Amino acid sequence: MSEPWQPRLEELSWPEVKELLTATDTVIIPVGATEQHGPHLPLCTDSMNIRALAEDAAREEMVLVAPTIAYGVSDNHLMFSGTIALRPQTLVSLLIDVGTSLLSHGFRRLLLLNGHGGNYDTMGTAAHELHQAQRDAIVALTDIVSFVYDGYVPASGIIYHADEGETSHALAVAPDLVRMERAVKEVSGPFSAFYHRYYAQGGQMTGRVSYGPPSTESLSTSGVMGDATAATREAGERMHRVAVDGLRHILQDVKAKPLPAQVPPLTASEHQSDGVR
């Protein structure tokens, strides 16, 4: 019986990594945050949730997971003790350095996996820079929200922060770190129609307007935005399984894509058939 796949890059020796590069050239780079999540969840909530998701999917798809970057763009939470925030340009530089190091060893498929909403745009910039610097590699970006809320409808109707969904997921991943006796319900508002269409109802917007992240203290005294008291471990386990399956599908796509240098250029006739002039 073969040994189970061990996805954690940092727990391998350099000869083991070199050998595994003959089996896989795909690595996940999870990015979380160290920020307040109400009185009942630890500061590491985003990081521990995204790490668990990455490792469970990687174990099933036999790819590697780089050490989780545990800091993110969290300045809107700085008024709550313990939050650590990176400037966007710092996160971009960090991701470029991590990605460049991995590419130098022979990894050719990087998946940047975001676990904190405030990171996404910044991570997109880093992914673009990495792709431009290494044109024979695949650098993809996805977000935990892309999977974890599939089919999930919170009782409060609000999906925001340290709420029913995020607390449920934490109960599934690290129940010993969740203090449900301290959980509260704090639903701020009114949220805009744009918010409800895009987040609460999963709708698509054609004219999305961004005003930047609001200061958390203007929306919540506890740091919770939603109903954390409604969270259950069972709901979190269902959410996590759906998220793992969703991430596996993306990993399968990343692994199946030909590397850019291996894609033959289009012929003139193919250009025309694709409507390219």
Legacy VTK file of the C-alpha trace (Angstrom):
# vtk DataFile Version 3.0
C-alpha trace
ASCII
DATASET POLYDATA
POINTS 277 float
0.000 0.000 0.000
1.476 3.337 -1.041
1.965 6.173 1.413
-0.701 8.929 1.355
0.271 12.040 -0.577
1.899 14.650 1.655
1.219 18.086 0.117
3.031 20.451 2.533
6.074 21.843 0.757
7.692 23.139 3.953
7.741 19.657 5.523
9.760 18.156 2.659
13.526 18.139 2.249
15.052 19.686 -0.873
15.868 16.264 -2.424
12.247 15.213 -1.848
10.981 18.349 -3.597
13.372 17.754 -6.491
12.112 14.192 -6.851
8.445 15.195 -6.594
8.939 17.719 -9.408
9.136 14.709 -11.731
5.607 13.776 -10.626
3.961 17.203 -10.455
4.792 20.724 -11.566
1.741 22.221 -9.830
1.804 24.111 -6.544
-0.868 26.044 -4.647
0.067 29.299 -2.903
-2.624 29.981 -0.265
-3.006 33.542 0.989
-5.002 34.335 4.098
-4.917 37.121 6.669
-4.282 37.860 10.323
-7.268 39.980 11.253
-10.160 40.231 13.661
-13.055 37.838 13.238
-15.266 38.889 16.113
-15.002 37.795 19.746
-15.444 34.092 18.959
-13.004 33.347 16.109
-9.186 33.520 16.066
-7.211 36.074 14.083
-5.958 33.234 11.865
-9.446 32.272 10.614
-8.865 33.155 6.955
-5.449 31.505 6.944
-6.522 28.273 8.638
-9.636 27.914 6.471
-7.755 28.441 3.212
-4.890 26.177 4.265
-7.289 23.338 5.099
-9.044 23.760 1.763
-5.765 23.833 -0.163
-4.299 20.805 1.591
-7.410 18.630 1.298
-7.762 19.346 -2.423
-4.004 18.956 -3.006
-3.974 15.602 -1.225
-6.642 14.276 -3.584
-5.117 15.816 -6.719
-1.495 15.000 -5.764
-0.088 18.510 -6.046
1.945 20.519 -3.542
0.993 23.408 -1.255
3.415 26.216 -0.422
3.406 27.670 3.109
0.330 29.810 3.653
0.953 33.542 3.499
-0.770 34.542 6.715
-0.926 38.319 6.167
-3.088 40.260 3.762
-4.639 43.602 2.881
-6.611 44.117 6.089
-6.312 47.815 6.871
-10.082 48.190 7.259
-9.829 46.013 10.397
-6.880 47.773 12.048
-9.022 49.347 14.744
-9.435 45.845 16.242
-6.492 44.623 18.328
-4.178 42.045 16.772
-4.967 42.730 13.128
-1.847 42.913 10.946
-2.192 44.613 7.561
0.061 44.620 4.515
0.101 47.421 1.992
-1.075 46.145 -1.409
2.372 46.712 -2.924
3.939 44.639 -0.122
1.671 41.681 -0.867
2.381 41.995 -4.590
6.134 41.957 -3.947
5.849 39.025 -1.557
3.824 36.948 -4.016
6.192 37.748 -6.873
9.185 36.655 -4.780
7.484 33.434 -3.646
6.259 32.637 -7.148
9.595 33.429 -8.776
11.381 31.131 -6.322
9.027 28.250 -7.088
9.298 28.812 -10.835
13.095 28.757 -10.579
12.944 25.200 -9.204
10.848 23.890 -12.076
7.254 24.397 -11.003
5.324 25.517 -14.066
1.750 25.706 -12.771
1.066 28.092 -9.911
-2.389 28.509 -8.411
-2.744 31.560 -6.183
-5.565 30.701 -3.770
-7.125 33.624 -1.920
-8.791 33.225 1.463
-9.501 36.889 2.286
-11.677 39.208 0.228
-9.404 42.222 0.615
-6.550 40.419 -1.141
-8.150 39.557 -4.451
-7.399 42.588 -6.616
-3.851 42.787 -5.280
-3.278 39.097 -5.984
-4.500 39.654 -9.532
-1.733 42.190 -10.046
0.850 39.714 -8.714
-0.471 36.933 -10.963
-0.211 39.228 -13.976
3.361 40.221 -13.112
4.410 36.594 -12.624
2.880 35.556 -15.920
4.585 38.385 -17.771
7.945 37.409 -16.267
7.573 33.668 -16.958
5.683 33.266 -20.224
6.171 29.491 -20.385
4.285 28.955 -17.112
0.643 28.986 -16.023
-0.206 31.375 -13.194
-3.848 31.114 -12.140
-5.830 32.901 -9.439
-8.981 31.820 -7.661
-10.842 32.649 -4.475
-12.404 30.648 -1.639
-15.704 32.448 -2.253
-15.784 30.805 -5.692
-16.568 27.466 -4.019
-17.341 27.603 -0.334
-20.725 29.326 -0.696
-22.008 27.189 -3.590
-25.525 26.186 -2.590
-25.164 27.818 0.829
-27.944 30.152 1.971
-27.428 31.682 5.430
-30.477 32.083 7.626
-29.683 35.777 8.090
-29.429 36.381 4.339
-26.050 38.069 4.872
-22.681 36.725 3.763
-20.066 39.143 4.990
-17.581 38.612 7.836
-17.183 36.363 10.916
-20.760 35.354 10.216
-22.753 32.131 10.097
-20.889 30.758 7.083
-17.353 31.668 8.101
-17.955 30.429 11.640
-19.435 27.153 10.382
-16.395 26.598 8.174
-14.072 27.271 11.120
-16.035 24.786 13.254
-15.348 22.142 10.614
-11.664 23.003 10.215
-10.537 23.836 13.781
-13.394 23.446 16.287
-11.029 23.806 19.252
-10.311 27.414 18.226
-13.974 28.485 17.987
-15.630 29.936 21.093
-19.321 29.641 20.276
-20.312 30.907 23.732
-18.925 34.297 22.622
-20.631 34.326 19.214
-22.985 37.224 18.507
-25.444 38.370 15.899
-24.759 41.814 14.512
-26.348 42.627 11.184
-25.397 46.084 10.029
-27.178 47.920 7.321
-28.778 48.852 5.268
-26.614 47.101 2.685
-27.033 48.306 -0.852
-28.997 46.487 -3.542
-25.674 45.912 -5.286
-24.368 44.101 -2.202
-27.390 41.823 -1.940
-27.305 40.944 -5.644
-23.602 40.237 -5.712
-22.981 38.570 -2.346
-26.179 37.492 -0.633
-27.992 36.291 -3.761
-25.045 35.365 -5.944
-26.256 37.595 -8.771
-24.171 39.058 -11.567
-23.699 42.787 -11.885
-23.013 44.583 -15.122
-22.230 47.948 -13.556
-20.450 47.221 -10.310
-19.191 50.271 -8.452
-16.404 50.060 -5.874
-16.045 52.570 -3.046
-13.282 50.546 -1.372
-13.753 48.498 1.793
-15.641 50.346 4.531
-14.053 50.751 7.949
-15.277 47.777 9.960
-15.944 49.874 13.068
-18.484 51.884 11.064
-20.470 48.681 10.470
-19.928 46.608 13.603
-18.883 47.064 17.218
-18.045 43.371 17.662
-16.358 42.753 14.318
-19.146 40.354 13.329
-21.298 41.193 10.328
-23.990 38.541 10.177
-25.297 35.927 12.588
-22.456 33.876 14.037
-24.810 32.239 16.558
-26.487 30.254 13.767
-23.269 28.458 12.793
-23.000 24.671 12.993
-20.160 22.248 12.410
-22.378 20.139 10.156
-23.009 23.097 7.845
-19.291 23.838 7.831
-18.402 20.274 6.868
-20.843 20.425 3.951
-19.406 23.772 2.850
-15.857 22.453 3.090
-16.612 19.364 1.014
-18.252 21.472 -1.690
-15.257 23.812 -1.640
-12.739 20.958 -1.892
-14.600 19.526 -4.879
-14.708 22.945 -6.539
-10.998 23.500 -6.008
-10.247 20.016 -7.320
-12.023 20.860 -10.565
-9.897 23.979 -10.961
-6.727 22.025 -10.195
-7.684 19.444 -12.800
-8.096 22.226 -15.331
-4.771 23.829 -14.370
-2.978 20.480 -14.680
-4.583 19.675 -18.024
-3.805 22.967 -19.735
-0.819 22.851 -22.113
1.986 25.108 -20.998
2.119 28.295 -23.110
5.372 27.266 -24.833
3.712 23.992 -25.836
0.692 25.608 -27.498
1.229 25.821 -31.268
0.481 29.214 -32.820
-2.769 29.566 -34.737
-2.593 29.278 -38.490
-3.958 32.077 -40.667
-7.112 30.070 -41.371
-7.646 29.408 -37.657
-7.270 33.124 -36.939
-9.976 33.874 -39.483
-12.299 31.156 -38.199
-11.965 32.621 -34.705
-12.925 36.038 -35.998
-9.402 37.440 -35.557
-8.346 39.961 -38.223
LINES 1 278
277 0 1 2 3 4 5 6 7 8 9 10 11 12 13 14 15 16 17 18 19 20 21 22 23 24 25 26 27 28 29 30 31 32 33 34 35 36 37 38 39 40 41 42 43 44 45 46 47 48 49 50 51 52 53 54 55 56 57 58 59 60 61 62 63 64 65 66 67 68 69 70 71 72 73 74 75 76 77 78 79 80 81 82 83 84 85 86 87 88 89 90 91 92 93 94 95 96 97 98 99 100 101 102 103 104 105 106 107 108 109 110 111 112 113 114 115 116 117 118 119 120 121 122 123 124 125 126 127 128 129 130 131 132 133 134 135 136 137 138 139 140 141 142 143 144 145 146 147 148 149 150 151 152 153 154 155 156 157 158 159 160 161 162 163 164 165 166 167 168 169 170 171 172 173 174 175 176 177 178 179 180 181 182 183 184 185 186 187 188 189 190 191 192 193 194 195 196 197 198 199 200 201 202 203 204 205 206 207 208 209 210 211 212 213 214 215 216 217 218 219 220 221 222 223 224 225 226 227 228 229 230 231 232 233 234 235 236 237 238 239 240 241 242 243 244 245 246 247 248 249 250 251 252 253 254 255 256 257 258 259 260 261 262 263 264 265 266 267 268 269 270 271 272 273 274 275 276
